[in-house]
Amino acid sequence: MRLIAEALTRVYGDRRVLDGVDLELRPGQSVAITGPSGSGKTTLLGLCGGLVRPTGGTVTVEDDDGRRSPPDEHVGYVLQTVNVLPRRTALDNAALGALHDGTSWPDALDLAREALPRVGLGGLEDRIARSLSGGELQRVVIARALVGRHPFVLADEPTGQLDRSTSRDVTRTLLEASRDSCLVVVTHDEEVARSCEIVLRIDDGHLVPA
Ligand SMILES: Nc1ncnc2c1ncn2[C@@H]1O[C@H](COP(=O)(O)OP(=O)(O)OP(=O)(O)O)[C@@H](O)[C@H]1O
């Protein structure tokens, strides 16, 4: 299976943020997307997942039989912790990630019970989310992406609000937990970028090796 972005262009007003970007992603890879603020990192992530419509070019996922489909159902997200429901438990919040494909709530809870120890939250399943620390919440968001069992996981600044040592911890967790998927991380943090096998940079609308 591979995600193929071809000749991607995105224009906002008179600004060409991305200008002919090609990218091919396969499960098992870890890829960092870097670049200055406003260079188009979040836009590229949104295009890859089908959240942002391209001005030009295409994004498709090709399965092992060569059939192509839109990326949406193949992609999970690790977004900021603002998406966590504060009054629900860590378990409930993680289980939400499994509902996209019709998985039942009891099965989603089982998947979340397996995922939480993998991100270092074993024993905190029944804690109300608002009582968790920033690093713990970020792990809940990672667990939510894991229970989605997507071949491609897109993470936008997943450690942006964390201190250095928690960030290192959460990054390691994210990389280990998504070993079977393709993990794409948008980051300003050089240390996070260096943890990935492939480091790319957006430079004046183009995607280049960093
Ligand atoms: N919906 C939109 N409408 C208009 N302009 C937009 C929109 N989304 C993004 N932009 C602009 O496109 C450019 C790229 O934005 P994007 O968020 O992709 O950059 P980024 O590299 O992720 O930035 P940062 O590192 O600051 O998060 C910015 O100049 C931004 O203002």
Ligand as a Chemical Component Dictionary entry (heavy atoms), coordinates in Angstrom:
data_LIG
# 
_chem_comp.id                   LIG 
_chem_comp.type                 NON-POLYMER 
_chem_comp.pdbx_formal_charge   0 
_chem_comp.three_letter_code    LIG 
# 
loop_
_chem_comp_atom.comp_id 
_chem_comp_atom.atom_id 
_chem_comp_atom.alt_atom_id 
_chem_comp_atom.type_symbol 
_chem_comp_atom.charge 
_chem_comp_atom.model_Cartn_x 
_chem_comp_atom.model_Cartn_y 
_chem_comp_atom.model_Cartn_z 
_chem_comp_atom.pdbx_ordinal 
LIG N1  N1  N 0 -7.651 28.613 4.987  1  
LIG C1  C1  C 0 -6.690 29.497 4.677  2  
LIG N2  N2  N 0 -6.992 30.673 4.071  3  
LIG C2  C2  C 0 -6.022 31.557 3.733  4  
LIG N3  N3  N 0 -4.716 31.373 3.968  5  
LIG C3  C3  C 0 -4.349 30.233 4.576  6  
LIG C4  C4  C 0 -5.310 29.231 4.971  7  
LIG N4  N4  N 0 -4.662 28.210 5.545  8  
LIG C5  C5  C 0 -3.343 28.542 5.545  9  
LIG N5  N5  N 0 -3.164 29.751 4.965  10 
LIG C6  C6  C 0 -1.881 30.431 4.769  11 
LIG O1  O1  O 0 -1.018 29.545 4.076  12 
LIG C7  C7  C 0 0.306  29.644 4.598  13 
LIG C8  C8  C 0 0.775  28.277 5.079  14 
LIG O2  O2  O 0 0.027  27.928 6.242  15 
LIG P1  P1  P 0 0.348  26.595 7.057  16 
LIG O3  O3  O 0 -0.515 26.604 8.260  17 
LIG O4  O4  O 0 0.253  25.440 6.135  18 
LIG O5  O5  O 0 1.883  26.839 7.433  19 
LIG P2  P2  P 0 2.795  26.073 8.507  20 
LIG O6  O6  O 0 4.113  25.853 7.846  21 
LIG O7  O7  O 0 2.087  24.894 9.046  22 
LIG O8  O8  O 0 2.934  27.204 9.621  23 
LIG P3  P3  P 0 3.219  27.099 11.212 24 
LIG O9  O9  O 0 4.576  26.464 11.345 25 
LIG O10 O10 O 0 3.208  28.527 11.647 26 
LIG O11 O11 O 0 2.100  26.294 11.805 27 
LIG C9  C9  C 0 0.273  30.708 5.694  28 
LIG O12 O12 O 0 0.692  31.921 5.136  29 
LIG C10 C10 C 0 -1.195 30.760 6.073  30 
LIG O13 O13 O 0 -1.555 32.046 6.538  31 
# 
loop_
_chem_comp_bond.comp_id 
_chem_comp_bond.atom_id_1 
_chem_comp_bond.atom_id_2 
_chem_comp_bond.value_order 
_chem_comp_bond.pdbx_ordinal 
LIG N1  C1  SING 1  
LIG C1  N2  SING 2  
LIG C1  C4  DOUB 3  
LIG N2  C2  DOUB 4  
LIG C2  N3  SING 5  
LIG N3  C3  DOUB 6  
LIG C3  C4  SING 7  
LIG C3  N5  SING 8  
LIG C4  N4  SING 9  
LIG N4  C5  DOUB 10 
LIG C5  N5  SING 11 
LIG N5  C6  SING 12 
LIG C6  O1  SING 13 
LIG C6  C10 SING 14 
LIG O1  C7  SING 15 
LIG C7  C8  SING 16 
LIG C7  C9  SING 17 
LIG C8  O2  SING 18 
LIG O2  P1  SING 19 
LIG P1  O3  DOUB 20 
LIG P1  O4  SING 21 
LIG P1  O5  SING 22 
LIG O5  P2  SING 23 
LIG P2  O6  DOUB 24 
LIG P2  O7  SING 25 
LIG P2  O8  SING 26 
LIG O8  P3  SING 27 
LIG P3  O9  DOUB 28 
LIG P3  O10 SING 29 
LIG P3  O11 SING 30 
LIG C9  O12 SING 31 
LIG C9  C10 SING 32 
LIG C10 O13 SING 33 
# 
